[in-house]
Structures are given as C-alpha cells and as structure tokens.
Amino acid sequence: MNNSSVCSVNRDVSASNNINSVASAWNVAVVGGGIGGLVVAYWLAKAGARVTVYEASDQTGGLGTFFQYRSVYLERFYHCMLPSDQHLLRVLDELGLINEVYWKETSFGFMQNGKLYGLNTPFELLKFGPLSLVDRIRVGLTGLWGRICSPNGLDNVTCVEWLSRLSGRRAFETFWKPMLQAKFGDRYHKVPALWFWTRFNREKGGKRECKGYIHGGYRRIIETLVKAIEQHGGTVRLKAPVEKLDLVENGQLAVFETHEKYQLYDRVVVTAPISFLHKSIANTQLAKAATLIDGEIDMQGVINAVFMLRRGFTKHYWVAAIDEEILFQGIVESTTLLDKTDTAGAHMIYVMNYVHRTDSLFLQKDEEILQTYTDGLKRLFPDFKDEDVIDRFVFRAPYVEPLYTTGYLQRKPPTILLSGKLYLATTAQVYPEVTSWNGTIGLARKIVDEMLS
C-alpha cells in the first residue's frame, strides 16, 4: 500500500533551519550519539561549527541501534513513523530520504483471557466482551473527548483520576490500568493525564491508524546523518566514553576521556542520560548546574526480545497482552508494517517488558528471558511451536522513558545549564511530546535554535 491510498501524510516537510554563521567560530562537543546528539551535531556542523560527537558504545543511534540478521539490519527496539511526526519527516526530507519512506494502515489488538479483540473502530469496541455495554460506550466517549478536549491542567491530574472519571472505575481497572502498568509498572498511579492525552492524539489523531517505515531500516537514517556530519567537517567518535566535564580558567569547557586526557571546547551539548550528567560534573566547576535538575527524576528501562518466525500471530501491529501469568505486556508484529525485503523474508515480532534497571528481571540471563517469553507466547497462542522460531535475540535498555509524576512540566530539566556554554538535550525533556525520535528531534531543534539565536 502506498501513502496516497491509505494514509494522509503531510508531505510539506521542508523547513528553514535558521542557520547562523556565528557558529563558524565555535568548537562544539556533543556527548551522546543517539538520534538527538546526531541531529544536533548535524545542524551545528551545517551552520559552520567544528563538531565532535562522543559516543561511548560501538554504535551510534541510541535506542535506534541495530543488529545484523542474514542480509539485513534490524532495530534492537521497535521503531515506526507516524504521519504527524513532522520533526522527523523534515530531517528525512533534508537528508534526501523522504521518498524512501513507505506507509501502511495498521491496527491495535487487546488480548485478555486468551481472546483477541480488535479495537480500531466503534463497532469493534461495542463487541469488546471484557467490558459491559455501558462501560464500552464510556470508553468510546473517553476517546472522543480525548481528541477534542484542551490539555490545559492535565499535567496536574493523574491518568488514574482522569480516566476513572471519564470511563468509570470498572472500565479503568479492566482496560486502561493494565496498559499503564505495562509501561510504568507499580508507578503507573503517578503518571499525569497529559502523558496519555499527548500519546493518544499522536497515535490516533481522529484518523485511521497509519504507520511508516524506511527502506533499509533506521540504520539508513543513522548512517546518512553520520555521513552528513562528516561532510560538513564534523567528527563522530565511537568507543569514546566521557569521564568528566569541567570549566577551565579561560572559560572553555574541558571534556575528559580519562583523568588526564581532555579536549577544550567552546560549547558542550549533553544528550546522554541525566545520570551521566550528574556523574560527569560532580565535584567540578560545573557542579552547580546539577542543582537546576530535579533529583527525583528517574527513568524506566525495557527488556526487549526479537523473534524471527516462520509465521505471524495476528493481523495487528501492536497487541496489548493482559495476562498475569506472563512477564511481558506487549507484542509488536513488525511485519504487518515492514516489507519482507526489510526482514530477509522472515516474520518479525518484538516482545517487551518495561522494568526498572534495578529490577531483578532486568538482570536475568538472556536464555532465561527468552524461555520465559517463549512460554508466554505459547500460553497466548497454543498452536505456537518451537519449530516456528527461526532465531531470537534479547536486548536491554536501562533508560527509555521518564517515570512521570504530576507537575512534571514544571520540573523537567532546562535546556540551558550554563548560558553560552553547557546545554542539555535528553529524553527527560521531551515531555509533553511523546518519547520518540520525532519528539527528540523537536527538542534538538529547540537546542540548536537557542544556541544560534
């Protein structure tokens, strides 16, 4: 299916980048080679700055890093685009990749007590057995209200309060609560309603669900960005962890790779997790910058398994799996979206469990996790056999999304930590935008504009 027949996609994605020649005098370090760091580096290098990206691992891309499977490269954590992702689409247009994106209509499923329900139309919702007819109607009205209501004030109300008031307590417990728990665990009750409102409107927006992917995978975006940075005179360094950041006597910033080895820069942009910032500036001339950041902000992690299969399970892109006996909460059947040429002909699913990095589950051995997930899939789909599996992989990420609490808008970290010197661009600052590549690129745009203004 192409985008004209299925999805309404705004192709007017070109935008000026407020390039300012003042940046040509700058020597800039970007700490962290995820999508945010690479886009910041690209735009600054394009503006004339001499940019160096420090990436601690052996790959750029952050949560968009990849692994090789047969002749293709696949993301370790599932990714897709939405027609509303204008920040991301503008970058793809700028990089000459926009015509490589393809779009398909997708759908959502809800699985409970061994039964799968599609929940994509009012008619499907009316057939949703786990809720009474009255509760089904109230859930539907909640969705309608979520599309038209103002988000004002929702940062100060929890999802529990807001959704319970709109849908009713029974519907919240049966329908909304399991999905909140799947994302935030036992801290679901603190999440602001604004998080739900923004996410819902990004996913649905009052239109049919539609998602996009790029030929060659997200690796293609990352590699094109790296090449663009280098073409504009920048440097991207892998296996280059930063130990410390400090302010030296001449007003420059020192980026230490070891206790003795360092480089001087005019400006530094930190795109690594906030925990890195706290550690890297402790007991330095920059230590006061840490007082600008709420010390209570914490991040949720994820354990993700990728199954390469000979067949699929459902027609849905994402299925919420509600079952207390299994240790994952969601299944993403990527090949309902991806062309088979992008998966070497195999059917691919992602099975994920969002847990804190200190949770014992996060520290389990790969084989134990894979066996647990496989057992869970067999419980949900009794006809699933071991011989259906071609290969399987496990990946972990300790810092995926903030564990939001009410009033987060007032507490999220600032982008400027030391004016004209030190800047911060992390996942913890994307809110209220959805945590995604699109939201991260929007934050990167804000940072670069602030630096060039």
N, C-alpha and C positions, 0 to 999 in steps of 0.2 A: 504494500500500500504506500502511496506517496502522500506528502503532506497536503496537497491540494484536495484530495478525495476524502481524507479522514479528519485532518486537524486544521484548525485555524491558527496559523503561525504568523506572527508579525515579522515580515522579512525586512522591515525598515530598521535595521540594527546598526547602521553606521552612526558614528558619533565622533565629535571632535574630542581631543584628549588634552586640551589646554596646555600644549607643550610650551615650556618656558625656557628660553635659552640660558637663564640664570643657573640652571642645573649643570651647565657645562663646566663650571668651576668646582664642582663637588666630587669628592671621593666618598662613595657610599658603600657600607656593608649591609647586606640583608642576611639575617640569621634565620635559617629555615628554608628548605627548598620544596615546600608544598606548593599548591596552586597559588595561594596568596603571595608567598615570597617570590615565586617566579613572575607573576603578573606585575608586582611592584617593581621588581628588577627590570623587567622588560620596558615598562613605561618610563622609568627613570633613565635607563640606558638610551632609550629613544629620544629623551629630552636632552641628552648630551652628557649625563653624569657617568663617571667611571665607577661601575658597579661590580662588586664581588659578592656572590652568593655562597654562604657556608651551609652545607648540608652534612649532617652527622652520619647518615646511612650511606649505603652504596647506590641508592636510587633517589631521584627527585620525584615529586608527586604527592608526598604525604599519604593521605587516605586513597589517593589515586595511583599508588604504586601497583605493580603488575607482576605476573609470573608467566613463564612460557609453558604452553600446553601444545604439544605437537608443533604445528607450523604457525600458531597464532599466539598473541599475548593477551592475557585476560586480567581484569582488575581483581585484586585481592578482596576488595569490598565493593558491593554492587553500586553502580552508577547509572544514571539516566538523566536526560534533559526534559524540561517541560517548556511548552510554548511561551510561558510567562518569564522564562529565565533570560531576561534581556541583557543583563550584565555579561553573562557567559556567551550569549549569541553575538554580542558586539565584538568580543575578543576573537571569537572564531571567524567573524567576518574580516576583522583587521588582519588576521593571520592567513587569510585565504582558504579557510577550511569550511566555511559555512555551507557550501554546496555538497560537502561530504556527509552532512547530517541527514539521516532519514527518520521518518516519523510513522508511528503506528498507533491505532486505537488499542488501549489496554483496559484491564478491568481489575476489580478488587473482590476477593472472596473472604468469607468468615467461616472458620471451621470449628464446630463445637459438638461434643458428644459423638464424634465420628461422622458427622454430617456436614457437607459443604454447602454453603449458601452464597450465591452471587448477590452483591449489594451495590448495584450500579444504576438502578432505575427505581422509581417509586413503586412499580409493580413488584419488583424483586423484594423490596423492603416490606411490602404488605404480605409477602409469603414467608417472612422470616420467623420460623417457628419458635425460637427461644424467647421471644417477646410476645406479650399479649397484644391484641389488636390496638388497644388504646395506647400502649407503650410504643408500638411501631409507628403510629401516627405522630406521637410526640417526638420521637427520634427524627422522623422526616421533617417536622416543623423546626426542630433544632437546626437541621442542616440548612433549611431555607432562611432562617433568621441569621445564621452564621454568615451567610453570603451578603446580607443587606445591612446588618447592624454596624454601628460605629465601634471601632476598637477602643475608644476612649474609656479609660478606667479599668479595662480588663487586665492590666498588669498588676492591679491591686486585689484581684479576686482569683481564687484558686479554680482550677478546672473542676475540682470536685463540687464546689459551691455552684458554679455557673451551669455546668451540665446537669447537675441534680435538679436545679431549679427549672431548667428548660425541659428536660426529658423525663424527669421523675426519678425517684431514688431506685426503683426496681430496674429501670432501663439503664441507669448509670452503672449499677452493680453488675448487670449481665453483659452490657455492650461496651460502654466507654471505659470502665475501670480496668478490665483485662488488657486493653491496648495501651493505657497509660502505664500500667505495671510492666508491660513488656519493654517499654522504653526506659523507665526510670526506677524500676524495682520498688523497694519499700519507701522511696522518697516521692512517689507519684503524687501524694496528697499536698505537696508544697508547690507544684508547678502552676504558674499563672495561666489564666484563661486566654491571655494574649498569645501564648505559645500555640494553643490549639487553634485559635482564630486565624493566625497567620498561616499555619500549616494547612489547614482545611482550604483556605482560599487559594493557596498556591496549587494544591493538588487538583481541586475541582474548578473553582472559579465560575461555577454555574454552567459549565460546558461538559461535553463528553470527555472522559479521561483519555489523555493522549500523552505519549512519551516519545523521546527521541534518543538516538544513539549515533555514533560516528563510525564510519567505515575505518577499520584498523584499530578501534578501541581508543580509550582515553590516553593510552601511551602515545598515540599520534599527536594529541594536543600538547602533552608534556614535552615531547622531543622537538616539536615545532617551536614552542616557547624558548627552550634552551638554545636552539639554533638562532632564533631572533635576537636573544640577549647577546650571544657571541658575535653576531653580525654587526651589532651596534657597539662593539668594543668591550662588552661585559665578560665576566668570568664566572663560571659555575663550578664550584669545587665539591667533590664527593668525598666521603670519609674524612670530613673536616669538622669534627666537633669543636664547639667553642667552650672554653673552660670559664672564662671571666670577661666581663665588660667593665671598663673603668674610664674615668675622666682624668686626663693628664694636665700638667701645668699650663701648656699652651692652648688649652681649650679644646683640644681634639679628643676623640674617643679612641680608646685602645681596645682592640679585640684580641684577646689572649687565646691561643690554641693550647698552649702549655703555660706553666708558671713563668717561663722566660721568653717564649716565642710569641710576639704580638705584632699587629699592624695598626697603623694610625688611620683614622677616618674622620671626615667632617660630620657625617651623619650615620646613624645606625638605625635600621628598622628590624625589630624583633618580630618574627612571625611564628616562632616556636611556642609551645605551650607556656602558660604563665608560670608554671612550676620552674621552668628553665630560667625565666627572668629573675625570679626570687633568688635562685641559687647563684646565678652569674653575677649579680650586683651586690650580694651580701658583703658587708664589711669593705665597701669601696666608696669612692666619692659620689657614686650614683645611688647609694643605698636609700636616700630619701625618696627616690622615685617609687619605691615599693609601697610607701605609705599612701600613694594615690590609688592603690588597688585593694579592693575588699578581700581580706584574707580568708573569708568564708567561702569564696567561690571554689567549687570543686567540679570535677569532670567525670562523666560516665564513660566506661570502656565497652568494648564488644569482643566477643569470641565468634569468629565467622568461619563456617565450613563451606567449601565449594565442592559440589558433587557433579562430576561429569557422567552422564547417564545415557543409556540406550533409548530411553523413552521419558516422557514427561508425566506429570501427575494431574494437572488441571489446565484449564484454558486461561487462568488468571495470572497476571503479572505478580501480584502480591497477595498472599493469603495469610490472614491472622489466624494462628493456630492456638486455640484456647483449650488447654488440657493440663491439669495439674501434675500429670504423671510424666510429662516430657520436659526437658530442660532447654527448650528453645521456644520462641514465641512467634516466629515469622518465617515464611518461605517465599523467596523471590524466584520465580521461574523466568530467568532472563531470556530464554529462547522463545518466549511469547512476544518479545520485542526484538531481540537480536537476530540478524540474518545468520543462517547456518555457516556462511563463509567466515563469519567473525568468531565462530566457536569450533572450527575444524570439523564441522558436521555433527558434533555431539550435542545432546541436550544438557543444558547447564542450569543448576539451581544453587541459590545461596540460602544457607540456613544459619540464622543468627540468634545470639543470646546476649543482650545488653547487661553487662555486670560491671561492678566497680573493680578497679585494678587490684584492690586488696582482698577481693572475694576469693575463697579457696577454689572456686570453679575456674577462675581466671588462670590459676597456676597449675591446673591439671595437665597431664601429659597429652600430647596430640592424639595418640591412639585411643586413650580413654574417652576423649571428647568425640572423636569420630564414631566410636562404638555406641556411645550414648545417643548421638544424633541419629545414627542409623537405626537404632532400636526405636527411637521416637517416630521416625518416618514409617517404620513397619507398623507401629501402633495406629498411626493416622491412615495409612494406606495398606491394608492387609495383603494385597496382592503384590506388594513391593518385594522383590527378591534380591539376594546378594549379587546374582549374575546380571542384574540391571545396572550395576555400578561399573563404570569403566575406570575411573580414578577418583580420588578425593583428597582434599587438602585442608589444612587448618591455618588460619591467620588471626592474629590478635592486634588490637589497637587500644592502648590504655587511655587515650584522650580523644574522645569522639564528640561529645556534646556536653555543655554545662548542665549541671543539676540545678535547674532554675528554681527560684523561690519568688514569692510575691514581692513586688517592688524592685525587680531586677533592673528595670530601665534606669532607675536612679543609682544603681550600684555597679553597673557594668563598667569595666575599666576604660579610662580615657585613651584616646589615640596618641596624644602628645604627652610624653612623660617629662621631657626637658626641651623646651621650645628651641627649635632650630638645631637640635642635637639628636635626641632619642625618641623614637616612635614605636608604637605597639600596634600590631595587627594580628589578632588571634581569633580563634573560633568563639572565645568567650565574649567577643564584642559584636558579633553578627546580629544578635537578637535586637529587635523583634523579627528580623528577617529569618527565614528558615535556614538552619545549618546545612549548607550545600555549597557546591562550587560556585553557584550563582551568587549566593549571599557573601561568600568570601571575596569574590572578585568585586562586588559592590563596595565592600569595606576597603579593599586595595585601592579602588578608585578614589575613595574619600581621603585616604592617607596621602596618596600622590598629589591630589589637588591641594591638600593642606601644605605639603612640602613645597609645592611650586608657587603657591599664592604669595 
